[in-house]
Amino acid sequence: MHTQQLTQIHFGPESQDYEPVTQSQVETSAYALEEAKLQDTLLKLCPANLWHNGSYSSGCPRPILVGKHHQQQMQDLHEALTTAITDIVQRWWTDRDARFSERMPLEKEEEEILRWVDSQVSCGNIAPFSECLGSWRPDFLVDEDDQREENYRITEINARFSFNGFMHEAYGQKALNRPLPGGPGGLVGATNPDMILDGLFGLFQPQYPLHLLKGAEHGIDIHMFIDAVWRRFGIKPRLITPADLRLFPDPRSKSGYRLCCIAKAHGEFGSPTNSWTFTTNGGEIWEEIHQAGLELHQRELVALEPEMWRQLSLRCFNDMRTVLLVHDKRMLGIVKDEIPHLVARMVLTPSQAEALASGVVDTILPGSRRLHDLLELSRGSPQLRHDYILKPIRSGKGDGIVFGDDVDANKWVAALEGLVSPKVVPGMTCVVQRRIRPRLYDLALKASVGMVRYPLVGTYHVANGKLLGLGTWRASSGRIVAVSSGGSWICSVLRQE
């Protein structure tokens, strides 16, 4: 039994002096000064115009004190989840008994690209999935188990965009860590910000030009990332759009093509680090793309010409298997269903299976037996919908989530009836997740508001399978908590033994 629970703390005049926010009266002027100091420090680390919607002002200087048992729970959950997903993805097309592609079907173009990627692994053009897992950011809520212990429960894996949340955590933790004294009995940052940045920087090779492909998404941490790359390596990644992409047939290339983009755009010429540029007959200057980071929605990927998408798949992070499979909300349902088979095949240990069983939210797949059962039960028990939510399979930032108690019984049944087939309907298909009743925490987020009692939404950061550390906590009055829609974000500290 662990007695230390997640607790927000307030620093005294000296950084080694601290106490829970519940034990100190909210002094508006002192708290406001703390908030102003944090903002000032954050802006010294990264200019104001690069923080999405001024999100530096949403940071809270009063951290969450976590225990070593919290960190161990995160580590155990990460290792079990990574092991399970890696095994599942690598068997996606070869394990016919598992029927993954039937249980979690993709759009035709998506399936074609993933089968092609699999063929490129066989001939050595693309690394096995275990070697290029890319950037993951699982989100979790905190509920209670039977012993009233805090239990992390993963609700989704954000793996479509490589950067979101990483830069906020790195800069927020760096600002928090600076005044911490450390030493026996003192506090240290729960996450090393340098590990976060090094994990991101390890996704690409700095000796080659870096292109970042972005379309409709405005972008959050990506702009901060560009600035960080410039500061670290002296190179500036180029933002390009799908319309800038070009293919140059080249029989000397192992893929038969060189992937390029227009270099002469907005008065900009090719990067001095890129020796492969040329002028076309039409007067365009083309620049070769050696590596690309993606910030495209799935519909934007599907809209690419097939050969363009294939060539991009050879050069991009995140890996297409990560974008199209790991990010998909149905993957958590596949993982939960596969636990017994993974144990039987000795992929997971019994303790890892237990970590996943308790640490991943129950997720029901469209077209599954469990979906049909829930539909029948919902017809006879309308109140059952209060225990579930609908979540779009490809969404992010909380977009499109519907709580069962926010719709009437007829609309709930109609929504489930729309999920009796596993076939993907773009923009419509959802998973059904069991609703988590999260623990509430006493928090002092803003001096102007005072004490509140909200849930904490946690996250942790992973790069190519390596746990980089606990990310920011998010908190707000809404059911759906996102910094992009006004939530506060908080970093963490740990007591030094």
Secondary structure, 3 states (H helix, E strand, C coil): CCCCCCEEEEECCCCCCEEEHHHCCCCHHHHHHHHHHHHHHHHHHCCHHHCHHHHHHHEEEEEEEECHHHHHHHHHHHHHHHHHHHHHHHCCCCCCCCCHHHHCCCCHHHHHHHHHHHHHHHCCCCCCHHHCCCEEEEEEEEEECCCCCEEEEEEEEECCCCCCCHHHHHHHHHHHHCCCCCCCCCEEECCCHHHHHHHHHCCCCCCCCCEEEECCCCCCHHHHHHHHHHHHHCCCCEEECHHHEEEEECCCCCCCEEEEEECCECCECCCCCCCCEEECCCCCEEEECCCEEEECCHHHHHCCCHHHHHHHHCCEECCHHHHHHHCCCHHHHHHHHHHHHHHHCCCCCHHHHHHHHHHECCEECCCCHHHHHHHHHHHHCHHHHHHEEEEECCCCCCCCCEEHHHCCHHHHHHHHHCCCCCCCCCCCCEEEEECCCCCCEEEECCCCCCEEEECCEEEEEEECCEEEEECCEEECCCCCCCHHHCCEEEEEEEECC
